[in-house]
């Protein structure tokens, strides 16, 4: 340090001879240089930089943050805020930053408000992206004539992709045309087979219906009634529920045929079938038993309830009329009821419960006939 001080003194004497009358600016500069050298030599502490240099460094750091930092300040703080050119540059960099980040994130609709060369470059890039988006949409809509010539190395790659897409789509169209022709042939064959199968099913269904349905009344026939009734009676025995059976026979039906003809008789049978069907439940089994005789099975129905139903049926049949020329033909019906509720004979598990029920209901029916017809009798009929 002593040697350094001696050197400084020698330098001072040389400067006094070189600058006998320095200006204030020269003195300030020389003083600053001397302080810097003294600080480097370890004689004096480092001197603070000039205020102008410190503000310049602060401004540079601020602008650098806008360019590189993840979260730069949104406004200028402190004395630098009063520097109008710096504020203008700061705002321009922020506008360019936001536009560039928006484009980088795929927002090509961002409004670029900055001006100058960099902002113009961003606007050009934005215009390219917008036009490329439009062209891509056109390609998606099937326009394979689109080509790009303004995106550098991307352009040939894009154009090659569009050409390959055009070739692939054309190949697919050809395949689709071939498949369409094949499908049409298959559909025609399937349609023909379907029509044949439908006709066969309809024929089978028609024959099946003919086998189980009475063609005049549309009711199930006697044979099918036996199948349905036997299943219902088994279920009734299994659960110990009630069940009733009603035999119905039209009164003096032969007179209708003799007086008005068999066609009128057929219409009377069909009308009686319609009237009864409209009054019974969907679970009840109603069938034409033969000639002018019908049979009705009422599941889950005790004798008294069956008797009430029979009375409603009897009254409804008596009110029904069939027009024949100038005349209205009506008939009455006699009924016999047998039930399983208190029927000890059936509770003893006979071999043929349905036949026994029919026999008992038929006996009650003849009791109604003998008592004057157009009435309901419950088995066992009262003795005269």
C-alpha positions as YAML, in Angstrom:
chain: A
units: angstrom
residues:
- id: 1
  name: UNK
  ca: [0.00, 0.00, 0.00]
- id: 2
  name: UNK
  ca: [2.86, 2.39, 0.75]
- id: 3
  name: UNK
  ca: [4.32, 1.72, -2.69]
- id: 4
  name: UNK
  ca: [0.89, 2.17, -4.28]
- id: 5
  name: UNK
  ca: [0.42, 5.48, -2.48]
- id: 6
  name: UNK
  ca: [3.80, 6.64, -3.69]
- id: 7
  name: UNK
  ca: [2.75, 5.75, -7.24]
- id: 8
  name: UNK
  ca: [-0.52, 7.67, -6.78]
- id: 9
  name: UNK
  ca: [1.43, 10.75, -5.54]
- id: 10
  name: UNK
  ca: [3.70, 10.59, -8.59]
- id: 11
  name: UNK
  ca: [0.67, 10.28, -10.86]
- id: 12
  name: UNK
  ca: [-0.90, 13.28, -9.10]
- id: 13
  name: UNK
  ca: [2.16, 15.40, -9.74]
- id: 14
  name: UNK
  ca: [2.16, 14.37, -13.42]
- id: 15
  name: UNK
  ca: [-1.53, 15.20, -13.74]
- id: 16
  name: UNK
  ca: [-0.97, 18.63, -12.15]
- id: 17
  name: UNK
  ca: [1.68, 19.38, -14.74]
- id: 18
  name: UNK
  ca: [-0.51, 17.98, -17.58]
- id: 19
  name: UNK
  ca: [-3.71, 19.64, -16.38]
- id: 20
  name: UNK
  ca: [-2.73, 22.80, -14.53]
- id: 21
  name: UNK
  ca: [-6.33, 24.09, -14.68]
- id: 22
  name: UNK
  ca: [-8.79, 21.11, -15.03]
- id: 23
  name: UNK
  ca: [-12.45, 21.73, -15.58]
- id: 24
  name: UNK
  ca: [-15.03, 20.59, -12.97]
- id: 25
  name: UNK
  ca: [-16.06, 17.67, -15.24]
- id: 26
  name: UNK
  ca: [-12.42, 16.55, -15.59]
- id: 27
  name: UNK
  ca: [-11.91, 16.80, -11.84]
- id: 28
  name: UNK
  ca: [-15.02, 14.70, -11.18]
- id: 29
  name: UNK
  ca: [-13.87, 12.06, -13.66]
- id: 30
  name: UNK
  ca: [-10.33, 11.97, -12.31]
- id: 31
  name: UNK
  ca: [-11.61, 11.73, -8.75]
- id: 32
  name: UNK
  ca: [-13.81, 8.79, -9.70]
- id: 33
  name: UNK
  ca: [-10.91, 7.01, -11.45]
- id: 34
  name: UNK
  ca: [-8.68, 7.54, -8.45]
- id: 35
  name: UNK
  ca: [-11.31, 6.16, -6.13]
- id: 36
  name: UNK
  ca: [-11.76, 3.11, -8.36]
- id: 37
  name: UNK
  ca: [-7.99, 2.46, -8.45]
- id: 38
  name: UNK
  ca: [-7.76, 2.92, -4.70]
- id: 39
  name: UNK
  ca: [-10.60, 0.49, -4.20]
- id: 40
  name: UNK
  ca: [-8.89, -2.03, -6.50]
- id: 41
  name: UNK
  ca: [-5.67, -1.62, -4.51]
- id: 42
  name: UNK
  ca: [-7.55, -2.18, -1.24]
- id: 43
  name: UNK
  ca: [-6.76, 1.30, 0.10]
- id: 44
  name: UNK
  ca: [-10.32, 2.67, -0.07]
- id: 45
  name: UNK
  ca: [-13.72, 0.93, -0.10]
- id: 46
  name: UNK
  ca: [-15.34, 0.51, -3.60]
- id: 47
  name: UNK
  ca: [-17.02, 3.66, -4.73]
- id: 48
  name: UNK
  ca: [-20.69, 3.62, -5.71]
- id: 49
  name: UNK
  ca: [-21.38, 3.80, -9.47]
- id: 50
  name: UNK
  ca: [-22.73, 7.05, -10.82]
- id: 51
  name: UNK
  ca: [-26.50, 7.47, -10.42]
- id: 52
  name: UNK
  ca: [-26.93, 7.50, -14.19]
- id: 53
  name: UNK
  ca: [-25.18, 4.14, -14.54]
- id: 54
  name: UNK
  ca: [-27.22, 2.63, -11.70]
- id: 55
  name: UNK
  ca: [-30.49, 3.74, -13.31]
- id: 56
  name: UNK
  ca: [-29.31, 2.41, -16.67]
- id: 57
  name: UNK
  ca: [-28.56, -0.99, -15.12]
- id: 58
  name: UNK
  ca: [-31.97, -1.00, -13.41]
- id: 59
  name: UNK
  ca: [-33.72, -0.18, -16.70]
- id: 60
  name: UNK
  ca: [-31.81, -2.92, -18.54]
- id: 61
  name: UNK
  ca: [-32.73, -5.46, -15.84]
- id: 62
  name: UNK
  ca: [-36.40, -4.43, -16.05]
- id: 63
  name: UNK
  ca: [-36.55, -4.82, -19.83]
- id: 64
  name: UNK
  ca: [-34.64, -8.11, -19.62]
- id: 65
  name: UNK
  ca: [-37.26, -9.40, -17.16]
- id: 66
  name: UNK
  ca: [-40.08, -8.57, -19.58]
- id: 67
  name: UNK
  ca: [-38.31, -10.64, -22.23]
- id: 68
  name: UNK
  ca: [-37.11, -13.62, -20.17]
- id: 69
  name: UNK
  ca: [-38.81, -13.80, -16.75]
- id: 70
  name: UNK
  ca: [-41.82, -16.04, -16.06]
- id: 71
  name: UNK
  ca: [-43.59, -13.34, -14.02]
- id: 72
  name: UNK
  ca: [-42.11, -9.92, -14.86]
- id: 73
  name: UNK
  ca: [-43.49, -6.74, -13.27]
- id: 74
  name: UNK
  ca: [-46.52, -5.25, -14.98]
- id: 75
  name: UNK
  ca: [-45.52, -1.64, -14.27]
- id: 76
  name: UNK
  ca: [-42.36, 0.47, -13.82]
- id: 77
  name: UNK
  ca: [-41.68, 1.42, -10.21]
- id: 78
  name: UNK
  ca: [-39.60, 4.26, -8.76]
- id: 79
  name: UNK
  ca: [-37.82, 7.11, -10.55]
- id: 80
  name: UNK
  ca: [-37.69, 5.17, -13.83]
- id: 81
  name: UNK
  ca: [-41.46, 5.63, -14.11]
- id: 82
  name: UNK
  ca: [-40.86, 9.29, -15.02]
- id: 83
  name: UNK
  ca: [-38.83, 8.29, -18.07]
- id: 84
  name: UNK
  ca: [-41.37, 8.46, -20.94]
- id: 85
  name: UNK
  ca: [-39.27, 6.66, -23.63]
- id: 86
  name: UNK
  ca: [-38.56, 3.85, -21.18]
- id: 87
  name: UNK
  ca: [-42.28, 3.49, -20.40]
- id: 88
  name: UNK
  ca: [-43.09, 3.37, -24.10]
- id: 89
  name: UNK
  ca: [-40.43, 0.69, -24.70]
- id: 90
  name: UNK
  ca: [-41.63, -1.25, -21.62]
- id: 91
  name: UNK
  ca: [-45.25, -1.23, -22.86]
- id: 92
  name: UNK
  ca: [-44.22, -2.30, -26.37]
- id: 93
  name: UNK
  ca: [-42.20, -5.23, -25.03]
- id: 94
  name: UNK
  ca: [-45.15, -6.29, -22.85]
- id: 95
  name: UNK
  ca: [-47.52, -6.18, -25.83]
- id: 96
  name: UNK
  ca: [-45.09, -8.21, -27.95]
- id: 97
  name: UNK
  ca: [-44.59, -10.67, -25.06]
- id: 98
  name: UNK
  ca: [-48.35, -11.26, -24.62]
- id: 99
  name: UNK
  ca: [-48.94, -11.68, -28.36]
- id: 100
  name: UNK
  ca: [-46.03, -14.10, -28.74]
- id: 101
  name: UNK
  ca: [-47.16, -16.21, -25.76]
- id: 102
  name: UNK
  ca: [-50.74, -16.28, -27.08]
- id: 103
  name: UNK
  ca: [-49.58, -17.49, -30.49]
- id: 104
  name: UNK
  ca: [-47.30, -20.06, -28.84]
- id: 105
  name: UNK
  ca: [-50.32, -21.39, -26.91]
- id: 106
  name: UNK
  ca: [-52.42, -21.71, -30.08]
- id: 107
  name: UNK
  ca: [-54.53, -18.55, -29.75]
- id: 108
  name: UNK
  ca: [-54.31, -17.29, -33.31]
- id: 109
  name: UNK
  ca: [-57.21, -14.89, -32.77]
- id: 110
  name: UNK
  ca: [-55.20, -12.69, -30.38]
- id: 111
  name: UNK
  ca: [-55.27, -8.98, -31.20]
- id: 112
  name: UNK
  ca: [-51.70, -7.70, -31.70]
- id: 113
  name: UNK
  ca: [-51.63, -4.06, -30.63]
- id: 114
  name: UNK
  ca: [-47.86, -3.49, -30.66]
- id: 115
  name: UNK
  ca: [-46.14, -1.73, -33.54]
- id: 116
  name: UNK
  ca: [-42.77, -2.08, -35.18]
- id: 117
  name: UNK
  ca: [-40.75, -4.77, -36.88]
- id: 118
  name: UNK
  ca: [-41.20, -7.47, -34.21]
- id: 119
  name: UNK
  ca: [-44.94, -6.84, -33.96]
- id: 120
  name: UNK
  ca: [-45.17, -6.92, -37.75]
- id: 121
  name: UNK
  ca: [-43.40, -10.30, -37.78]
- id: 122
  name: UNK
  ca: [-45.90, -11.62, -35.23]
- id: 123
  name: UNK
  ca: [-48.80, -10.33, -37.33]
- id: 124
  name: UNK
  ca: [-47.37, -12.05, -40.40]
- id: 125
  name: UNK
  ca: [-47.02, -15.30, -38.46]
- id: 126
  name: UNK
  ca: [-50.59, -14.90, -37.20]
- id: 127
  name: UNK
  ca: [-51.86, -14.38, -40.75]
- id: 128
  name: UNK
  ca: [-50.00, -17.52, -41.88]
- id: 129
  name: UNK
  ca: [-51.57, -19.54, -39.06]
- id: 130
  name: UNK
  ca: [-55.05, -18.23, -39.88]
- id: 131
  name: UNK
  ca: [-54.69, -19.06, -43.54]
- id: 132
  name: UNK
  ca: [-53.24, -22.48, -42.73]
- id: 133
  name: UNK
  ca: [-56.20, -23.16, -40.45]
- id: 134
  name: UNK
  ca: [-58.61, -22.24, -43.23]
- id: 135
  name: UNK
  ca: [-56.76, -24.50, -45.67]
- id: 136
  name: UNK
  ca: [-56.79, -27.37, -43.15]
- id: 137
  name: UNK
  ca: [-60.55, -26.96, -42.77]
- id: 138
  name: UNK
  ca: [-60.94, -27.06, -46.53]
- id: 139
  name: UNK
  ca: [-58.93, -30.28, -46.63]
- id: 140
  name: UNK
  ca: [-61.14, -31.70, -43.87]
- id: 141
  name: UNK
  ca: [-64.17, -30.84, -46.06]
- id: 142
  name: UNK
  ca: [-62.68, -32.83, -48.94]
- id: 143
  name: UNK
  ca: [-60.84, -30.14, -50.94]
- id: 144
  name: UNK
  ca: [-57.49, -31.83, -51.61]
- id: 145
  name: UNK
  ca: [-56.32, -29.12, -54.02]
- id: 146
  name: UNK
  ca: [-55.01, -26.99, -51.13]
- id: 147
  name: UNK
  ca: [-51.25, -26.34, -51.09]
- id: 148
  name: UNK
  ca: [-48.99, -24.30, -48.76]
- id: 149
  name: UNK
  ca: [-46.01, -22.26, -50.00]
- id: 150
  name: UNK
  ca: [-45.34, -19.77, -47.19]
- id: 151
  name: UNK
  ca: [-44.30, -21.91, -44.18]
- id: 152
  name: UNK
  ca: [-40.75, -22.91, -45.05]
- id: 153
  name: UNK
  ca: [-39.95, -26.59, -44.43]
- id: 154
  name: UNK
  ca: [-43.50, -27.17, -43.20]
- id: 155
  name: UNK
  ca: [-44.96, -26.50, -46.65]
- id: 156
  name: UNK
  ca: [-43.66, -29.61, -48.49]
- id: 157
  name: UNK
  ca: [-44.62, -31.82, -45.54]
- id: 158
  name: UNK
  ca: [-48.15, -30.40, -45.52]
- id: 159
  name: UNK
  ca: [-48.50, -30.69, -49.29]
- id: 160
  name: UNK
  ca: [-47.27, -34.29, -49.24]
- id: 161
  name: UNK
  ca: [-49.77, -35.11, -46.50]
- id: 162
  name: UNK
  ca: [-52.65, -33.64, -48.54]
- id: 163
  name: UNK
  ca: [-51.58, -35.61, -51.62]
- id: 164
  name: UNK
  ca: [-51.47, -38.85, -49.61]
- id: 165
  name: UNK
  ca: [-54.87, -38.05, -48.14]
- id: 166
  name: UNK
  ca: [-56.27, -37.48, -51.63]
- id: 167
  name: UNK
  ca: [-54.91, -40.84, -52.79]
- id: 168
  name: UNK
  ca: [-56.22, -42.62, -49.69]
- id: 169
  name: UNK
  ca: [-59.66, -41.05, -50.01]
- id: 170
  name: UNK
  ca: [-59.89, -42.01, -53.67]
- id: 171
  name: UNK
  ca: [-58.93, -45.59, -52.82]
- id: 172
  name: UNK
  ca: [-61.51, -45.63, -50.03]
- id: 173
  name: UNK
  ca: [-64.16, -44.32, -52.40]
- id: 174
  name: UNK
  ca: [-63.44, -47.10, -54.82]
- id: 175
  name: UNK
  ca: [-63.61, -49.65, -52.02]
- id: 176
  name: UNK
  ca: [-66.79, -48.04, -50.75]
- id: 177
  name: UNK
  ca: [-68.37, -48.28, -54.21]
- id: 178
  name: UNK
  ca: [-67.43, -51.96, -54.39]
- id: 179
  name: UNK
  ca: [-68.76, -52.59, -50.88]
- id: 180
  name: UNK
  ca: [-71.95, -50.70, -51.67]
- id: 181
  name: UNK
  ca: [-72.56, -52.88, -54.69]
- id: 182
  name: UNK
  ca: [-71.88, -56.00, -52.62]
- id: 183
  name: UNK
  ca: [-74.11, -54.74, -49.82]
- id: 184
  name: UNK
  ca: [-76.93, -54.06, -52.26]
- id: 185
  name: UNK
  ca: [-76.68, -57.59, -53.54]
- id: 186
  name: UNK
  ca: [-76.61, -58.95, -49.99]
- id: 187
  name: UNK
  ca: [-79.50, -56.72, -48.92]
- id: 188
  name: UNK
  ca: [-81.57, -57.92, -51.86]
- id: 189
  name: UNK
  ca: [-80.78, -61.52, -51.00]
- id: 190
  name: UNK
  ca: [-81.50, -60.92, -47.31]
- id: 191
  name: UNK
  ca: [-84.72, -59.13, -48.22]
- id: 192
  name: UNK
  ca: [-85.83, -62.04, -50.37]
- id: 193
  name: UNK
  ca: [-84.94, -64.48, -47.63]
- id: 194
  name: UNK
  ca: [-86.67, -62.29, -45.08]
- id: 195
  name: UNK
  ca: [-89.81, -62.16, -47.19]
- id: 196
  name: UNK
  ca: [-89.73, -65.92, -47.52]
- id: 197
  name: UNK
  ca: [-89.16, -66.39, -43.79]
- id: 198
  name: UNK
  ca: [-91.89, -63.90, -42.96]
- id: 199
  name: UNK
  ca: [-94.31, -65.65, -45.25]
- id: 200
  name: UNK
  ca: [-93.36, -68.97, -43.67]
- id: 201
  name: UNK
  ca: [-93.78, -67.60, -40.14]
- id: 202
  name: UNK
  ca: [-97.10, -66.03, -41.07]
- id: 203
  name: UNK
  ca: [-98.21, -69.28, -42.59]
- id: 204
  name: UNK
  ca: [-97.12, -71.21, -39.52]
- id: 205
  name: UNK
  ca: [-98.78, -68.65, -37.26]
- id: 206
  name: UNK
  ca: [-101.94, -68.79, -39.34]
- id: 207
  name: UNK
  ca: [-102.07, -72.57, -39.17]
- id: 208
  name: UNK
  ca: [-101.28, -72.50, -35.48]
- id: 209
  name: UNK
  ca: [-104.06, -69.98, -34.89]
- id: 210
  name: UNK
  ca: [-106.40, -72.11, -37.00]
- id: 211
  name: UNK
  ca: [-105.48, -75.10, -34.87]
- id: 212
  name: UNK
  ca: [-106.33, -73.36, -31.58]
- id: 213
  name: UNK
  ca: [-108.95, -70.78, -32.61]
- id: 214
  name: UNK
  ca: [-112.62, -71.05, -33.45]
- id: 215
  name: UNK
  ca: [-112.89, -69.50, -36.91]
- id: 216
  name: UNK
  ca: [-116.40, -68.09, -36.35]
- id: 217
  name: UNK
  ca: [-116.01, -66.32, -33.00]
- id: 218
  name: UNK
  ca: [-112.24, -65.83, -32.80]
- id: 219
  name: UNK
  ca: [-112.24, -67.52, -29.38]
- id: 220
  name: UNK
  ca: [-109.95, -70.40, -28.51]
- id: 221
  name: UNK
  ca: [-111.42, -73.73, -29.46]
- id: 222
  name: UNK
  ca: [-112.31, -76.59, -27.17]
- id: 223
  name: UNK
  ca: [-108.98, -78.38, -27.51]
- id: 224
  name: UNK
  ca: [-106.92, -75.30, -26.72]
- id: 225
  name: UNK
  ca: [-109.20, -74.47, -23.82]
- id: 226
  name: UNK
  ca: [-108.38, -77.83, -22.26]
- id: 227
  name: UNK
  ca: [-104.64, -77.10, -22.47]
- id: 228
  name: UNK
  ca: [-104.96, -73.64, -20.87]
- id: 229
  name: UNK
  ca: [-107.48, -74.73, -18.26]
- id: 230
  name: UNK
  ca: [-105.49, -77.73, -17.10]
- id: 231
  name: UNK
  ca: [-102.40, -75.57, -16.52]
- id: 232
  name: UNK
  ca: [-104.48, -73.06, -14.56]
- id: 233
  name: UNK
  ca: [-106.06, -75.79, -12.42]
- id: 234
  name: UNK
  ca: [-102.62, -77.21, -11.59]
- id: 235
  name: UNK
  ca: [-101.51, -73.76, -10.46]
- id: 236
  name: UNK
  ca: [-104.68, -73.36, -8.41]
- id: 237
  name: UNK
  ca: [-104.13, -76.71, -6.65]
- id: 238
  name: UNK
  ca: [-100.48, -75.81, -6.01]
- id: 239
  name: UNK
  ca: [-101.28, -72.52, -4.28]
- id: 240
  name: UNK
  ca: [-104.65, -73.47, -2.79]
- id: 241
  name: UNK
  ca: [-106.50, -70.59, -4.46]
- id: 242
  name: UNK
  ca: [-110.08, -70.29, -5.69]
- id: 243
  name: UNK
  ca: [-111.25, -71.03, -9.23]
- id: 244
  name: UNK
  ca: [-114.65, -71.12, -10.93]
- id: 245
  name: UNK
  ca: [-115.94, -72.49, -14.23]
- id: 246
  name: UNK
  ca: [-119.06, -71.33, -16.09]
- id: 247
  name: UNK
  ca: [-120.89, -73.23, -18.83]
- id: 248
  name: UNK
  ca: [-123.03, -71.01, -21.10]
- id: 249
  name: UNK
  ca: [-125.67, -72.19, -23.56]
- id: 250
  name: UNK
  ca: [-127.86, -70.00, -25.79]
- id: 251
  name: UNK
  ca: [-131.58, -70.52, -25.24]
- id: 252
  name: UNK
  ca: [-133.70, -71.71, -28.17]
- id: 253
  name: UNK
  ca: [-130.84, -71.15, -30.59]
- id: 254
  name: UNK
  ca: [-132.31, -73.68, -33.05]
- id: 255
  name: UNK
  ca: [-135.30, -71.38, -33.52]
- id: 256
  name: UNK
  ca: [-132.96, -68.56, -34.59]
- id: 257
  name: UNK
  ca: [-131.40, -70.76, -37.26]
- id: 258
  name: UNK
  ca: [-134.77, -72.07, -38.41]
- id: 259
  name: UNK
  ca: [-136.43, -68.63, -38.55]
- id: 260
  name: UNK
  ca: [-133.59, -66.38, -39.77]
- id: 261
  name: UNK
  ca: [-131.10, -68.80, -41.27]
- id: 262
  name: UNK
  ca: [-127.68, -70.07, -40.29]
- id: 263
  name: UNK
  ca: [-125.96, -66.85, -41.36]
- id: 264
  name: UNK
  ca: [-127.96, -64.95, -38.76]
- id: 265
  name: UNK
  ca: [-127.18, -67.70, -36.25]
- id: 266
  name: UNK
  ca: [-123.45, -67.26, -36.90]
- id: 267
  name: UNK
  ca: [-123.76, -63.50, -36.37]
- id: 268
  name: UNK
  ca: [-125.58, -64.09, -33.07]
- id: 269
  name: UNK
  ca: [-122.80, -66.42, -31.89]
- id: 270
  name: UNK
  ca: [-120.16, -63.82, -32.84]
- id: 271
  name: UNK
  ca: [-122.08, -61.04, -31.03]
- id: 272
  name: UNK
  ca: [-122.46, -63.12, -27.85]
- id: 273
  name: UNK
  ca: [-118.69, -63.83, -27.99]
- id: 274
  name: UNK
  ca: [-117.94, -60.10, -28.33]
- id: 275
  name: UNK
  ca: [-120.25, -59.10, -25.45]
- id: 276
  name: UNK
  ca: [-118.77, -61.65, -23.06]
- id: 277
  name: UNK
  ca: [-115.17, -60.89, -24.08]
- id: 278
  name: UNK
  ca: [-115.65, -57.18, -23.34]
- id: 279
  name: UNK
  ca: [-116.81, -57.94, -19.78]
- id: 280
  name: UNK
  ca: [-114.30, -60.52, -18.60]
- id: 281
  name: UNK
  ca: [-110.69, -60.05, -17.47]
- id: 282
  name: UNK
  ca: [-107.61, -60.69, -19.56]
- id: 283
  name: UNK
  ca: [-106.66, -63.62, -17.27]
- id: 284
  name: UNK
  ca: [-110.00, -65.34, -17.79]
- id: 285
  name: UNK
  ca: [-110.15, -68.16, -20.36]
- id: 286
  name: UNK
  ca: [-113.17, -68.00, -22.67]
- id: 287
  name: UNK
  ca: [-113.78, -70.56, -25.42]
- id: 288
  name: UNK
  ca: [-116.44, -71.90, -27.74]
- id: 289
  name: UNK
  ca: [-117.20, -75.36, -26.40]
- id: 290
  name: UNK
  ca: [-119.31, -76.51, -29.32]
- id: 291
  name: UNK
  ca: [-122.40, -75.40, -31.29]
- id: 292
  name: UNK
  ca: [-124.13, -72.68, -29.23]
- id: 293
  name: UNK
  ca: [-122.32, -73.67, -26.02]
- id: 294
  name: UNK
  ca: [-119.46, -71.67, -24.46]
- id: 295
  name: UNK
  ca: [-117.18, -72.25, -21.48]
- id: 296
  name: UNK
  ca: [-115.49, -69.68, -19.20]
- id: 297
  name: UNK
  ca: [-112.74, -70.31, -16.63]
- id: 298
  name: UNK
  ca: [-112.26, -67.67, -13.91]
- id: 299
  name: UNK
  ca: [-108.93, -67.98, -12.02]
- id: 300
  name: UNK
  ca: [-108.69, -66.60, -8.46]
- id: 301
  name: UNK
  ca: [-112.50, -66.34, -8.34]
- id: 302
  name: UNK
  ca: [-114.72, -67.84, -5.59]
- id: 303
  name: UNK
  ca: [-118.25, -69.05, -6.32]
- id: 304
  name: UNK
  ca: [-120.18, -65.93, -5.18]
- id: 305
  name: UNK
  ca: [-118.00, -63.65, -7.28]
- id: 306
  name: UNK
  ca: [-118.41, -65.96, -10.27]
- id: 307
  name: UNK
  ca: [-122.19, -65.83, -9.80]
- id: 308
  name: UNK
  ca: [-122.11, -62.01, -9.85]
- id: 309
  name: UNK
  ca: [-120.05, -62.09, -13.03]
- id: 310
  name: UNK
  ca: [-122.45, -64.61, -14.59]
- id: 311
  name: UNK
  ca: [-125.45, -62.37, -13.83]
- id: 312
  name: UNK
  ca: [-123.73, -59.40, -15.52]
- id: 313
  name: UNK
  ca: [-122.98, -61.55, -18.54]
- id: 314
  name: UNK
  ca: [-126.54, -62.88, -18.70]
- id: 315
  name: UNK
  ca: [-128.00, -59.36, -18.60]
- id: 316
  name: UNK
  ca: [-125.55, -58.06, -21.21]
- id: 317
  name: UNK
  ca: [-126.33, -60.93, -23.61]
- id: 318
  name: UNK
  ca: [-130.07, -60.34, -23.20]
- id: 319
  name: UNK
  ca: [-129.62, -56.67, -24.16]
- id: 320
  name: UNK
  ca: [-127.54, -57.44, -27.25]
- id: 321
  name: UNK
  ca: [-129.27, -57.45, -30.64]
- id: 322
  name: UNK
  ca: [-128.32, -58.48, -34.16]
- id: 323
  name: UNK
  ca: [-130.08, -56.66, -37.04]
- id: 324
  name: UNK
  ca: [-131.60, -58.93, -39.67]
- id: 325
  name: UNK
  ca: [-133.43, -56.99, -42.34]
- id: 326
  name: UNK
  ca: [-136.13, -55.03, -40.58]
- id: 327
  name: UNK
  ca: [-135.89, -57.19, -37.45]
- id: 328
  name: UNK
  ca: [-133.58, -57.16, -34.40]
- id: 329
  name: UNK
  ca: [-132.69, -60.63, -33.21]
- id: 330
  name: UNK
  ca: [-131.74, -61.18, -29.57]
- id: 331
  name: UNK
  ca: [-131.14, -64.29, -27.46]
- id: 332
  name: UNK
  ca: [-130.83, -65.23, -23.81]
- id: 333
  name: UNK
  ca: [-128.30, -67.50, -22.18]
- id: 334
  name: UNK
  ca: [-128.49, -70.11, -19.43]
- id: 335
  name: UNK
  ca: [-125.45, -70.73, -17.22]
- id: 336
  name: UNK
  ca: [-124.12, -73.27, -14.78]
- id: 337
  name: UNK
  ca: [-121.27, -72.59, -12.32]
- id: 338
  name: UNK
  ca: [-118.88, -74.99, -10.56]
- id: 339
  name: UNK
  ca: [-116.06, -73.89, -8.30]
- id: 340
  name: UNK
  ca: [-113.07, -75.29, -6.42]
- id: 341
  name: UNK
  ca: [-113.46, -73.24, -3.23]
- id: 342
  name: UNK
  ca: [-115.74, -75.53, -1.21]
- id: 343
  name: UNK
  ca: [-115.86, -78.41, -3.67]
- id: 344
  name: UNK
  ca: [-114.94, -81.38, -1.52]
- id: 345
  name: UNK
  ca: [-114.94, -83.74, -4.48]
- id: 346
  name: UNK
  ca: [-112.18, -81.70, -6.12]
- id: 347
  name: UNK
  ca: [-110.27, -81.18, -2.87]
- id: 348
  name: UNK
  ca: [-109.97, -84.97, -2.60]
- id: 349
  name: UNK
  ca: [-107.63, -84.73, -5.60]
- id: 350
  name: UNK
  ca: [-109.50, -86.56, -8.36]
- id: 351
  name: UNK
  ca: [-107.60, -87.75, -11.41]
- id: 352
  name: UNK
  ca: [-109.45, -85.45, -13.80]
- id: 353
  name: UNK
  ca: [-110.41, -82.22, -11.94]
- id: 354
  name: UNK
  ca: [-111.19, -80.31, -15.14]
- id: 355
  name: UNK
  ca: [-113.56, -83.00, -16.39]
- id: 356
  name: UNK
  ca: [-115.26, -83.06, -13.01]
- id: 357
  name: UNK
  ca: [-115.64, -79.25, -12.98]
- id: 358
  name: UNK
  ca: [-117.13, -79.34, -16.49]
- id: 359
  name: UNK
  ca: [-119.48, -82.13, -15.51]
- id: 360
  name: UNK
  ca: [-120.63, -80.22, -12.41]
- id: 361
  name: UNK
  ca: [-121.07, -76.93, -14.32]
- id: 362
  name: UNK
  ca: [-122.95, -78.79, -17.05]
- id: 363
  name: UNK
  ca: [-125.27, -80.28, -14.43]
- id: 364
  name: UNK
  ca: [-125.92, -76.80, -13.04]
- id: 365
  name: UNK
  ca: [-126.50, -75.53, -16.62]
- id: 366
  name: UNK
  ca: [-129.20, -78.12, -17.23]
- id: 367
  name: UNK
  ca: [-130.75, -77.14, -13.95]
- id: 368
  name: UNK
  ca: [-131.01, -73.58, -15.34]
- id: 369
  name: UNK
  ca: [-132.60, -74.95, -18.51]
- id: 370
  name: UNK
  ca: [-135.09, -77.01, -16.53]
- id: 371
  name: UNK
  ca: [-135.94, -73.99, -14.35]
- id: 372
  name: UNK
  ca: [-137.04, -71.95, -17.37]
- id: 373
  name: UNK
  ca: [-133.77, -70.78, -19.01]
- id: 374
  name: UNK
  ca: [-132.16, -67.31, -18.96]
- id: 375
  name: UNK
  ca: [-130.80, -67.82, -15.47]
- id: 376
  name: UNK
  ca: [-127.67, -68.78, -13.51]
- id: 377
  name: UNK
  ca: [-127.34, -71.89, -11.31]
- id: 378
  name: UNK
  ca: [-124.45, -72.75, -8.97]
- id: 379
  name: UNK
  ca: [-123.46, -76.35, -8.42]
- id: 380
  name: UNK
  ca: [-124.84, -78.26, -6.63]
- id: 381
  name: UNK
  ca: [-128.25, -77.18, -7.86]
- id: 382
  name: UNK
  ca: [-131.09, -77.09, -5.39]
- id: 383
  name: UNK
  ca: [-133.44, -80.04, -5.56]
- id: 384
  name: UNK
  ca: [-136.94, -79.30, -6.86]
...
